[in-house]
């Protein structure tokens, strides 16, 4: 996030650790959202090590550590961020007409070994490549037509405030654990 601020993105356009109120105590947690002139960019950040394998359509990806001696499965970040975008779109009527962009940022010492079938509208990046991805988006897309920028800012600010609420964060963690247990 600091890299984005250092590259002249306004703090008013950049939001971190957002919790969207979906319904009756269910929240969707988004890592970073950037409102730009071409639309809304939703970042999913993964701090990982080891080798990463997966397909854009599989439910689970694989992390391999210790030269293949340990394997861990984790929810596909492509699908995870698609759900985040869907959740964010459901918050405001004007979002139906705005472009959304999915950026998966892999931080840490991981190596993306074999990733395939990644949708063309999903961008994979290391932290140092995020500004290049954004430059590509700005160059290849027309300006977005926000109906009411202040409404967007209010929504994103409220979601950040939700993320600062300890009870909401705790409730979200419980909901995620229940969701993951139901998938096993």
C-alpha positions in Angstrom: 0.0 0.0 0.0 2.9 2.3 0.8 4.2 1.7 -2.7 0.9 3.0 -4.1 1.0 6.1 -2.0 4.5 6.8 -3.0 3.4 6.6 -6.7 1.1 9.6 -6.3 -2.2 7.8 -5.6 -4.3 9.9 -3.3 -4.9 8.5 0.2 -8.6 9.4 -0.4 -8.7 6.8 -3.3 -6.9 4.0 -1.4 -8.6 1.8 1.2 -7.1 -1.0 3.2 -8.7 -3.8 5.2 -12.3 -3.2 4.3 -15.2 -5.2 5.8 -18.4 -5.0 3.7 -21.6 -5.6 5.6 -23.3 -8.2 3.5 -26.2 -9.2 5.8 -27.1 -10.2 9.3 -23.6 -10.4 10.7 -21.8 -11.6 7.6 -19.0 -9.5 6.2 -16.7 -9.7 3.2 -13.1 -8.7 3.9 -11.2 -7.0 1.1 -7.4 -6.4 1.5 -7.1 -3.2 -0.6 -9.4 -1.2 -2.9 -8.2 1.6 -5.1 -10.7 3.9 -6.8 -9.1 5.1 -10.0 -10.0 7.1 -13.1 -10.6 3.8 -15.0 -12.6 2.0 -12.3 -12.3 0.2 -9.1 -9.2 -2.0 -8.5 -9.6 -4.8 -5.9 -6.4 -6.3 -4.6 -6.0 -9.7 -2.9 -2.7 -9.9 -1.1 -1.1 -13.2 -0.3 2.0 -13.4 1.9 3.4 -16.8 1.1 6.6 -18.8 0.7 7.4 -21.9 -1.2 6.1 -23.0 -4.6 2.6 -22.1 -5.7 0.6 -24.2 -8.1 -3.0 -23.8 -9.3 -5.6 -23.2 -12.0 -7.9 -20.2 -12.3 -10.9 -22.5 -12.1 -9.9 -25.0 -9.3 -11.4 -24.4 -5.8 -8.0 -25.0 -4.2 -4.4 -24.1 -5.0 -1.4 -25.8 -3.5 1.6 -24.4 -1.6 4.6 -26.7 -1.4 7.3 -26.1 1.2 10.5 -27.9 2.3 11.4 -29.0 -1.2 8.2 -31.0 -1.6 8.0 -32.5 1.9 5.0 -30.3 3.0 1.9 -29.4 1.0 -0.9 -27.1 2.0 -4.1 -26.3 0.2 -5.6 -22.9 0.2 -8.7 -21.3 -1.4 -8.1 -20.1 -4.9 -7.3 -16.4 -4.8 -8.8 -15.9 -8.3 -12.2 -17.1 -7.0 -11.7 -15.4 -3.7 -11.2 -12.0 -5.3 -14.0 -12.6 -7.8 -16.3 -13.0 -4.8 -14.9 -9.9 -3.2 -15.7 -7.9 -6.4 -19.2 -9.4 -6.6 -19.8 -8.5 -2.9 -18.5 -4.9 -3.6 -20.7 -4.6 -6.7 -23.8 -5.5 -4.7 -23.3 -2.5 -2.4 -24.2 0.4 -4.7 -26.4 0.6 -7.8 -23.7 2.7 -9.6 -21.2 -0.2 -9.3 -23.2 -2.1 -11.9 -21.9 0.3 -14.6 -18.3 0.7 -13.3 -15.4 -1.5 -14.4 -13.8 -3.6 -11.7 -10.3 -5.0 -11.9 -8.8 -7.9 -10.0 -5.2 -7.8 -9.0 -3.6 -10.7 -7.0 -0.4 -9.6 -5.3 2.0 -12.4 -4.1 4.3 -11.1 -1.4 6.9 -13.0 0.4 9.4 -15.5 -0.9 7.0 -17.6 -2.9 7.6 -18.8 -6.5 4.6 -19.0 -8.8 5.5 -22.3 -10.4 2.6 -23.5 -12.5 -0.4 -21.3 -12.7 -2.8 -21.8 -15.7 -6.2 -20.9 -16.9 -6.0 -17.5 -15.1 -8.8 -15.3 -16.6 -7.6 -12.5 -18.8 -9.2 -9.9 -16.5 -7.1 -11.1 -13.5 -3.6 -9.7 -13.0 -0.9 -11.5 -11.0 1.9 -9.3 -9.6 4.7 -9.1 -7.1 4.6 -5.9 -4.9 7.2 -4.2 -7.1 5.0 -4.9 -10.2 1.8 -3.4 -8.9 2.5 0.1 -10.4 3.2 -1.6 -13.8 -0.2 -3.4 -13.6 -1.9 -0.1 -12.8 -0.2 1.7 -15.7 -1.4 -1.0 -18.0 -4.9 -0.6 -16.8 -4.8 3.2 -17.2 -3.3 2.9 -20.7 -5.7 0.2 -22.0 -9.0 1.4 -20.5 -11.2 4.5 -21.0 -12.2 6.7 -18.0 -14.9 5.3 -15.8 -18.1 7.2 -15.3 -18.8 7.5 -11.6 -22.4 8.5 -10.9 -21.5 9.9 -7.4 -17.9 9.7 -6.3 -18.8 10.9 -2.8 -21.1 7.9 -2.4 -18.3 5.5 -3.3 -15.9 7.2 -0.8 -18.5 7.0 2.0 -19.1 3.3 1.3 -15.4 2.5 1.3 -14.7 4.6 4.4 -17.5 2.8 6.2 -16.0 -0.6 5.2 -12.6 0.5 6.6 -14.3 1.6 9.8 -16.0 -1.8 10.0 -12.5 -3.3 9.7 -11.4 -1.3 12.8 -14.2 -2.9 14.9 -12.8 -5.8 16.9 -16.3 -7.5 17.1 -16.8 -7.4 13.4 -13.3 -8.8 12.7 -14.0 -11.6 15.2 -17.4 -12.4 13.7 -15.9 -12.5 10.2 -13.2 -14.9 11.3 -15.8 -17.2 12.8 -17.8 -17.1 9.6 -14.7 -17.9 7.5 -13.9 -20.9 9.7 -17.5 -22.2 9.3 -17.3 -21.7 5.6 -14.0 -23.6 5.3 -15.2 -26.4 7.6 -18.3 -26.8 5.4 -16.1 -27.3 2.3 -14.1 -30.2 3.8 
